[in-house]
Amino acid sequence: MAHIAIYPGTFDPITNGHLDLIERTSKLFNQVIVAVANNSSKQPLFDLTERVELVEQVIKPLHNVKVIGFSGLLVDLAKEHKADVLVRGVRAVADFEYEFQLTNVNRNLHPALETIFLTPLEKNSYISSTIVKEVAKHGGKVADFVAPKIEQALKIKFS
C-alpha cells in the first residue's frame, strides 16, 4: 500500500525544526504533502502565498515532497489527496495535549486517517515560529533556527 502523509502547519515561518520533521517524514512515506494552513485565527507575518513559496524553497532537494496551501478542514484535505497519515510534531507535553485533542476530533471525522507524532531533534526542541519571529523582529540572530533563505525573508519583513 502506498502511503501518502500530510504534514500540516502554519509555517510562519518554516523553521529548522519543521524542516527536520519534513526530511524525516520523506524517508518514511512514499509521498509527503506539506499543507500550509491559511489559519484565519492567527495573524501571520507572511501571507499564504509567501509561506508556500518559502517552504518550497527549502524542501527543493526532497523529491517526494510537495507543498500546497489550504483552508478548511484538514480531514477534507486528506480525503481530497487520498492521504492516509497525518504527521504532527510535538516538542513538549503541552504540544502533545493539544495534538491529542485534534487527533481525536480528526479520528471522529475521518476514522481511516491515522496520526503519527514525531519529536524534534534536541537542538530544535525549543524552536518555534513565534520565537523566531520575536528574535528577528528585535534584530537578533536567527541563523541557527531557520534556513538562510528564511533568515533573509525575515530580515526583509522587519526592515
Secondary structure, DSSP 8 states (H G I E B T S, - for coil): ---EEEEEE--TT--HHHHHHHHHHHHHSSEEEEEEE--TTS--SS-HHHHHHHHHHHHTT-TTEEEEEE-S-HHHHHHHTT--EEEEE--SHHHHHHHHHHHHHHHHH-TT-EEEEE---GGGTT--HHHHHHHHHTT---TTTS-HHHHHHHHHHT-
